Amino acid sequence: MKINFIDLKRQYQSIKNEIDTAIDNVIKNTNFILGEEVEKFEKEFADYCNVKYGIGVNSGTSALHLALLANNISKGDEVITVANTFIATVLAISLTGAEPILVDINEKNYNININKIEEKITDKTKAIIPVHLYGQSADMDPILELAEKYNLKVIEDACQAHGAEYKGKKVGCYGNAACFSFYPSKNLGAYGDAGMVVTNDEKISERLVMLRNYGQKVKYHHLMKGFNNRLDTIQATILRVKLKRLDEWNEARRKNAKRYNELLGDAVITPIEESYARHIYHLYVIRVKNREDLQKFLNEKGISTAIHYPIPIHMQKAYLDLGYKEGDFYATEKSAKEILSLPMFPELSEEEIKYIVHNIKQSNIKI
Ligand SMILES: *Cc1c(COP(=O)(O)O)cnc(C)c1O
């Protein structure tokens, strides 16, 4: 058997007619930039998150970058985030000129360690970016308390968490703004790059509308220096078709995760779902001591796996200038050597999960 890490073809086959018609309509109307389809998707996705405003942009990275700018983050400021995240979280901070300040993870849930944030807050700290990594919400209440105490902005990186919940409410409504990526492999994925910021703050929403579109609200009247970071209209029309299925797809991922958990038992360290969270398993991440051996073994059996992420931010060449060294983030560094992401997508079959687990058990695992 051959099992891809993610298989987008199966999903396309299941919605092909609707997608093809939607794309056709945009092309027939030749209304390629912003317009009705983008506005409708912004409204539908903001409604989905129970948030007032949605501002479509061209990627999750732009969503983070512009959300920081709209919250007045700039050079001289410090922004706190987590050492185990996709590099884009930190790049977005750098793009504003602000300094990224990293915090170690909680080794059990892989999200920011809420007990290690306060010690990093200085006079320069302006914002915290919690990342809802792998599809599980960060523990937001203690973060919001710190933000209140020190007058900080909170910007959620929800790029892996479309539809994930914290204490019964979908993520995206907790911060001053929240950022989503619709990169093709995300739980809600476009057929190219796309992203969105959602917010309940009208002023921030107005700034974002300008920032993504050359700093203008009215054509050729530029009120600020902006960017060309708009959400592509063809991507918006595709995302409208897919948003209707997101809950069903997230439910299928949860079901797959449950099957993995049941079949794997204690053979490896399986992911946990915190009592405050509804995990939507963007990634299903297990942990073993001899990760390289297991990955190689599974690869030989036709099973593709991945590592999220093999090199923590502070060990990346691009970020040596932050002045961190090996040993600064113990839990992040340790987990980076042991984590392995198994195939996870809604269409993964029972037979495939059984085959994967069977082979994991056949290998010589150390935990
Ligand atoms: C995917 C991702 C991003 C960046 O999104 P792009 O659309 O690829 O720019 C940012 N943060 C996290 C946690 C992500 O997973």
The ligand as an SDF file (V2000), in Angstrom:
LIG
                    3D

 15 15  0  0  0  0  0  0  0  0999 V2000
    0.7950   27.9010    7.4190 C   0  0  0  0  0  0  0  0  0  0  0  0
    1.1520   28.7280    8.5950 C   0  0  0  0  0  0  0  0  0  0  0  0
    1.4660   30.0830    8.4870 C   0  0  0  0  0  0  0  0  0  0  0  0
    1.6710   30.7950    7.1790 C   0  0  0  0  0  0  0  0  0  0  0  0
    0.6600   30.7150    6.2850 O   0  0  0  0  0  0  0  0  0  0  0  0
    0.9590   30.8940    4.7120 P   0  0  0  0  0  0  0  0  0  0  0  0
   -0.3900   30.9560    4.1220 O   0  0  0  0  0  0  0  0  0  0  0  0
    1.7450   29.7140    4.2730 O   0  0  0  0  0  0  0  0  0  0  0  0
    1.7130   32.1760    4.5460 O   0  0  0  0  0  0  0  0  0  0  0  0
    1.6870   30.7960    9.6520 C   0  0  0  0  0  0  0  0  0  0  0  0
    1.6390   30.2040   10.8630 N   0  0  0  0  0  0  0  0  0  0  0  0
    1.3660   28.8970   11.0010 C   0  0  0  0  0  0  0  0  0  0  0  0
    1.3180   28.3010   12.3690 C   0  0  0  0  0  0  0  0  0  0  0  0
    1.1350   28.1140    9.8700 C   0  0  0  0  0  0  0  0  0  0  0  0
    0.9050   26.8030   10.0190 O   0  0  0  0  0  0  0  0  0  0  0  0
  1  2  1  0
  2  3  1  0
  2 14  2  0
  3  4  1  0
  3 10  2  0
  4  5  1  0
  5  6  1  0
  6  7  2  0
  6  8  1  0
  6  9  1  0
 10 11  1  0
 11 12  2  0
 12 13  1  0
 12 14  1  0
 14 15  1  0
M  END
$$$$
